[in-house]
């Protein structure tokens, strides 16, 4: 992975990030598992540090719902209000679980959902109280729901699954696949035990390295944020995608994996991103056919069947079924949207080139 490593090093030199983790496997064989740079000034970054995933967390919630769907406990075509009474207010009575998963529901308001001091119950109440957006026909208009959609899906998982969202994904998604260090909200004692293994995020957009204080501390680490609170080593997030690529890892059937990771929304303009992006059920599909710099892309060489998710200015994780490639990579510096898009695209292109897949 000479060229991929060189891309990470170049970003360190340019001050875009302190360090990065890169994991890749090809047809089930690990071909890269390295960390370069620092987790904090003067402290080397290692492959077992827990990185912040931000929105790359979202497929975890989709997979939790997929498990309940396989068991016949939820219906993707059913209205959300069937599972969360009160959600129907403000014109949202017809919005289905499928529409939330494809970001076509039309209740994008963040309503301060991911700021400290707001409990899970308060977040759910705010989503339920939010009205349907004006001139929005659910299922016909698209717009990425940064947090609101995944709070309400998390509530569905809690009510149907009979335990907290954090417990459900830990017990039904992570641990059965051996992902011991993956969390969406962790107990305080685990946070304290991890100590310096928890990586922070740094704002590098202004030419200086500044800690993103919101993503620091026990309060944030222990809060369950299904839209963007996931954390764990990128090698473990990569293993999750390997299991999906292999047919579900015994946790989901191959048919379920195909449904959730295939095009369920195609050719719709996304009113949050300002671009056309295709979606599965909770997964972003390769959309480079609509332009070379589409947000949350997987580089220039991936196949149209590629699926995964990215995290804002920090990471990407995906599977490319055409060649059997899985990649999970994370930077710990946030240099701005344009700069991050360029560095991630360069890194992913380098991975394909290093493996002769370009």
C-alpha positions as CSV (number, residue, x, y, z in Angstrom):
1,X,0.0,0.0,0.0
2,X,2.8,2.4,-0.9
3,X,0.7,5.0,-2.7
4,X,-2.1,4.9,-0.1
5,X,0.5,5.4,2.7
6,X,2.0,8.3,0.7
7,X,-1.4,10.0,0.5
8,X,-1.8,9.8,4.3
9,X,1.8,11.2,4.8
10,X,1.1,14.0,2.4
11,X,-1.9,15.1,4.4
12,X,0.1,15.0,7.6
13,X,2.7,17.2,6.0
14,X,0.1,19.6,4.8
15,X,-1.5,19.9,8.2
16,X,-4.8,18.3,7.2
17,X,-4.7,15.7,9.9
18,X,-2.4,14.3,12.6
19,X,-2.9,10.7,11.5
20,X,-5.1,8.1,9.9
21,X,-6.0,4.5,10.0
22,X,-6.4,2.5,6.8
23,X,-7.8,-1.0,6.6
24,X,-8.5,-3.0,3.4
25,X,-9.2,-6.6,2.4
26,X,-9.4,-8.1,-1.0
27,X,-11.6,-11.2,-1.5
28,X,-11.4,-11.9,2.3
29,X,-7.6,-11.4,2.6
30,X,-6.3,-8.5,4.6
31,X,-4.1,-6.3,2.3
32,X,-3.7,-3.2,4.5
33,X,-4.1,-2.6,8.3
34,X,-2.0,0.4,9.3
35,X,-2.0,3.6,11.2
36,X,0.3,6.6,10.4
37,X,0.9,9.8,12.3
38,X,-0.4,10.7,15.8
39,X,-3.6,10.3,17.7
40,X,-2.7,13.5,19.6
41,X,0.3,15.8,19.4
42,X,3.4,13.6,20.3
43,X,1.4,10.4,20.7
44,X,1.6,7.8,17.9
45,X,-1.6,6.6,16.4
46,X,-2.0,2.8,16.4
47,X,-4.5,0.5,14.5
48,X,-6.3,-0.4,17.7
49,X,-7.2,3.2,18.6
50,X,-11.0,3.8,18.5
51,X,-11.8,6.3,15.8
52,X,-14.9,8.5,15.5
53,X,-17.1,7.4,12.7
54,X,-19.6,10.2,12.7
55,X,-22.2,9.5,9.9
56,X,-20.5,6.3,8.9
57,X,-22.4,5.0,12.0
58,X,-25.7,5.1,10.1
59,X,-25.5,1.7,8.5
60,X,-25.4,0.2,12.0
61,X,-28.9,1.4,12.7
62,X,-30.0,0.1,9.3
63,X,-28.6,-3.3,10.0
64,X,-30.3,-3.4,13.4
65,X,-33.6,-2.7,11.7
66,X,-32.8,-5.3,9.0
67,X,-32.4,-7.9,11.8
68,X,-35.9,-7.1,13.1
69,X,-37.3,-7.1,9.6
70,X,-35.9,-10.6,9.0
71,X,-37.6,-11.8,12.2
72,X,-40.9,-10.4,10.9
73,X,-41.1,-7.9,13.7
74,X,-41.2,-4.7,11.6
75,X,-42.6,-4.0,8.1
76,X,-40.5,-1.6,6.0
77,X,-43.7,-0.4,4.2
78,X,-45.5,0.4,7.5
79,X,-45.8,3.9,8.8
80,X,-43.3,4.9,11.5
81,X,-46.2,6.0,13.7
82,X,-47.3,2.3,14.0
83,X,-44.2,1.7,16.1
84,X,-43.8,5.2,17.6
85,X,-47.2,6.7,18.4
86,X,-47.0,10.5,18.3
87,X,-44.7,10.6,15.3
88,X,-47.7,11.2,13.0
89,X,-48.2,14.8,14.1
90,X,-47.5,17.6,11.7
91,X,-48.5,15.7,8.5
92,X,-46.0,12.8,9.1
93,X,-48.6,10.0,9.4
94,X,-47.8,8.4,6.0
95,X,-44.0,8.3,6.4
96,X,-42.8,4.7,6.2
97,X,-39.7,3.0,7.6
98,X,-38.4,2.6,4.0
99,X,-38.7,6.3,3.4
100,X,-36.7,7.1,6.5
101,X,-34.0,4.6,5.4
102,X,-33.8,6.3,2.0
103,X,-33.8,9.8,3.4
104,X,-37.1,10.7,1.6
105,X,-39.2,11.3,4.7
106,X,-39.1,15.0,4.8
107,X,-38.4,15.9,8.5
108,X,-34.8,16.9,8.3
109,X,-34.8,19.5,11.1
110,X,-31.8,18.8,13.4
111,X,-33.7,20.3,16.4
112,X,-30.4,20.3,18.4
113,X,-30.5,16.5,18.5
114,X,-26.8,15.9,19.0
115,X,-25.9,18.6,21.5
116,X,-25.0,17.8,25.1
117,X,-27.8,18.0,27.7
118,X,-30.6,16.5,25.6
119,X,-31.8,13.1,26.7
120,X,-32.8,10.3,24.3
121,X,-36.5,10.8,25.3
122,X,-36.3,14.6,24.6
123,X,-34.7,14.0,21.2
124,X,-37.5,11.6,20.2
125,X,-40.1,14.0,21.4
126,X,-38.5,16.8,19.3
127,X,-38.5,14.6,16.2
128,X,-42.1,13.6,16.7
129,X,-43.1,17.2,17.1
130,X,-41.3,18.4,14.0
131,X,-43.7,18.9,11.0
132,X,-43.4,17.5,7.6
133,X,-41.4,19.9,5.4
134,X,-43.4,22.2,3.2
135,X,-44.1,20.9,-0.3
136,X,-42.6,17.5,0.5
137,X,-44.1,14.3,-0.7
138,X,-42.6,11.4,1.2
139,X,-40.8,9.0,-1.1
140,X,-40.8,11.4,-4.0
141,X,-38.4,14.0,-2.7
142,X,-35.0,13.4,-1.2
143,X,-32.9,15.1,1.4
144,X,-30.3,13.6,3.8
145,X,-31.6,13.6,7.4
146,X,-28.4,14.4,9.4
147,X,-29.8,13.2,12.7
148,X,-33.6,13.1,12.9
149,X,-34.2,10.0,10.8
150,X,-31.8,7.9,12.8
151,X,-33.1,9.0,16.2
152,X,-36.6,7.8,15.2
153,X,-35.3,4.6,13.6
154,X,-33.3,4.0,16.9
155,X,-36.6,4.5,18.8
156,X,-38.2,1.9,16.6
157,X,-35.4,-0.5,17.3
158,X,-35.7,0.1,21.1
159,X,-39.4,-0.4,21.2
160,X,-39.5,-3.5,19.0
161,X,-36.2,-4.9,20.1
162,X,-37.0,-4.6,23.8
163,X,-33.7,-2.9,24.9
164,X,-31.9,0.3,24.4
165,X,-30.5,1.0,20.9
166,X,-26.9,1.0,22.3
167,X,-27.5,-2.5,23.9
168,X,-29.3,-3.8,20.8
169,X,-26.5,-2.9,18.3
170,X,-23.8,-4.1,20.7
171,X,-25.5,-7.5,21.2
172,X,-27.0,-8.1,17.8
173,X,-24.6,-6.4,15.4
174,X,-21.1,-5.9,16.9
175,X,-20.5,-8.8,19.3
176,X,-21.7,-11.7,17.1
177,X,-19.2,-10.6,14.5
178,X,-16.4,-10.3,17.1
179,X,-16.3,-6.5,17.0
180,X,-15.3,-6.1,20.6
181,X,-14.2,-2.5,20.4
182,X,-17.2,-1.0,18.4
183,X,-19.8,1.1,20.2
184,X,-22.7,3.5,19.7
185,X,-22.7,4.8,23.2
186,X,-20.5,3.0,25.8
187,X,-20.8,2.5,29.5
188,X,-18.8,5.0,31.6
189,X,-16.5,2.3,33.0
190,X,-15.5,1.2,29.4
191,X,-14.8,4.8,28.5
192,X,-12.5,5.2,31.5
193,X,-10.8,1.8,30.7
194,X,-10.1,2.8,27.1
195,X,-8.4,6.0,28.2
196,X,-5.9,7.2,25.6
197,X,-7.1,4.5,23.1
198,X,-10.0,6.9,22.2
199,X,-9.0,9.1,19.4
200,X,-10.3,12.7,19.2
201,X,-11.1,14.8,16.2
202,X,-9.2,18.0,15.3
203,X,-10.3,21.1,13.3
204,X,-7.4,21.7,10.9
205,X,-9.3,24.0,8.6
206,X,-7.8,27.2,9.8
207,X,-4.1,26.2,9.6
208,X,-4.0,25.2,13.3
209,X,-4.8,22.0,15.1
210,X,-7.7,22.6,17.4
211,X,-9.6,19.9,19.3
212,X,-13.3,19.4,18.5
213,X,-14.4,19.6,22.1
214,X,-17.9,18.3,21.3
215,X,-16.4,14.9,20.5
216,X,-14.3,14.7,23.7
217,X,-15.1,13.5,27.1
218,X,-17.2,10.9,28.9
219,X,-20.5,12.6,28.4
220,X,-20.3,12.4,24.6
221,X,-18.7,8.9,24.5
222,X,-21.5,7.4,26.7
223,X,-24.4,9.1,24.8
224,X,-26.1,7.0,22.2
225,X,-26.2,9.0,19.0
226,X,-27.3,6.6,16.2
227,X,-26.7,9.1,13.5
228,X,-23.1,9.8,14.2
229,X,-21.9,8.5,17.6
230,X,-20.2,5.3,16.5
231,X,-16.6,4.6,17.4
232,X,-14.1,1.8,17.0
233,X,-11.0,0.8,15.1
234,X,-11.4,1.0,11.4
235,X,-10.2,-2.6,11.1
236,X,-13.3,-3.7,13.0
237,X,-15.6,-1.5,10.9
238,X,-14.0,-3.1,7.9
239,X,-14.8,-6.6,9.2
240,X,-18.4,-5.6,9.4
241,X,-18.4,-4.9,5.7
242,X,-16.5,-8.1,5.0
243,X,-19.3,-10.0,6.7
244,X,-21.9,-8.2,4.5
245,X,-19.9,-9.0,1.4
246,X,-19.7,-12.6,2.4
247,X,-23.5,-12.9,2.7
248,X,-24.3,-11.6,6.2
249,X,-22.0,-13.3,8.6
250,X,-24.8,-15.4,10.0
251,X,-26.6,-12.4,11.3
252,X,-28.4,-11.5,8.1
253,X,-29.3,-13.5,5.1
254,X,-27.7,-12.8,1.8
255,X,-31.1,-11.7,0.5
256,X,-31.4,-9.2,3.2
257,X,-28.0,-7.8,2.6
258,X,-28.8,-7.5,-1.2
259,X,-32.0,-5.6,-0.4
260,X,-30.4,-3.1,2.0
261,X,-27.3,-2.5,-0.1
262,X,-28.9,-2.3,-3.5
263,X,-30.4,0.8,-5.2
264,X,-33.7,1.7,-3.5
265,X,-33.5,5.3,-4.4
266,X,-32.0,6.3,-7.8
267,X,-31.6,9.5,-9.7
268,X,-33.2,11.8,-7.0
269,X,-31.7,15.2,-6.3
270,X,-30.7,15.4,-2.6
271,X,-31.8,18.7,-1.2
272,X,-29.4,18.5,1.7
273,X,-26.2,17.7,-0.3
274,X,-27.3,19.7,-3.4
275,X,-26.5,16.7,-5.7
276,X,-28.0,13.5,-7.1
277,X,-27.0,10.6,-4.9
278,X,-28.3,7.0,-5.0
279,X,-29.2,5.2,-1.8
280,X,-29.9,1.7,-0.5
281,X,-31.7,1.2,2.8
282,X,-29.4,3.2,5.0
283,X,-26.4,2.8,2.7
284,X,-24.9,5.2,0.2
285,X,-24.5,3.7,-3.3
286,X,-21.7,4.7,-5.7
287,X,-23.0,7.8,-7.5
288,X,-20.0,9.0,-9.5
289,X,-22.1,8.7,-12.7
290,X,-23.7,12.0,-11.6
291,X,-20.4,13.9,-11.3
292,X,-16.8,13.3,-10.2
293,X,-17.1,15.1,-6.9
294,X,-20.3,13.8,-5.5
295,X,-20.3,13.9,-1.7
296,X,-19.7,10.6,0.2
297,X,-18.1,9.0,-2.8
298,X,-15.8,6.0,-3.0
299,X,-13.2,7.3,-5.5
300,X,-12.9,7.0,-9.3
301,X,-12.4,3.2,-9.6
302,X,-15.2,1.6,-7.6
303,X,-17.9,-0.4,-9.3
304,X,-21.5,0.9,-9.5
305,X,-22.6,-1.7,-7.0
306,X,-20.3,-0.3,-4.2
307,X,-22.1,0.5,-1.0
308,X,-21.2,2.0,2.4
309,X,-21.2,5.3,4.2
310,X,-18.9,8.1,5.0
311,X,-18.5,10.4,8.0
312,X,-18.3,14.1,7.8
313,X,-14.7,15.2,7.0
314,X,-13.2,12.1,8.6
315,X,-13.9,8.7,7.3
316,X,-15.3,6.2,4.8
317,X,-16.2,2.5,4.9
318,X,-17.5,0.5,2.0
319,X,-17.6,-2.8,0.1
320,X,-17.2,-3.2,-3.6
321,X,-18.8,-6.5,-4.6
322,X,-17.4,-6.4,-8.2
323,X,-13.9,-7.0,-7.0
324,X,-14.4,-8.2,-3.5
325,X,-12.8,-5.1,-1.9
326,X,-13.5,-3.7,1.5
327,X,-12.0,-0.4,2.7
328,X,-12.4,1.4,6.0
329,X,-10.3,4.5,6.5
330,X,-10.4,7.4,8.9
331,X,-8.5,10.7,9.4
332,X,-8.5,12.5,12.7
333,X,-8.3,16.0,11.2
334,X,-11.2,18.0,9.7
335,X,-9.7,20.4,7.0
336,X,-13.0,21.6,5.5
337,X,-15.4,19.8,3.2
338,X,-13.6,20.5,-0.1
339,X,-10.1,19.6,1.2
340,X,-11.4,16.4,2.9
341,X,-13.3,15.3,-0.3
342,X,-10.1,15.7,-2.3
343,X,-7.9,13.8,0.2
344,X,-10.3,10.9,0.6
345,X,-10.8,10.6,-3.1
346,X,-7.0,10.5,-3.5
347,X,-6.6,7.9,-0.8
348,X,-9.3,5.6,-2.2
349,X,-7.9,6.0,-5.7
350,X,-4.5,5.0,-4.3
351,X,-5.9,1.9,-2.7
352,X,-7.4,0.7,-6.0
353,X,-4.1,1.6,-7.8
354,X,-1.9,-0.2,-5.2
355,X,-4.1,-3.3,-5.7
356,X,-4.1,-3.1,-9.5
357,X,-7.9,-2.5,-9.6
358,X,-7.8,0.8,-11.3
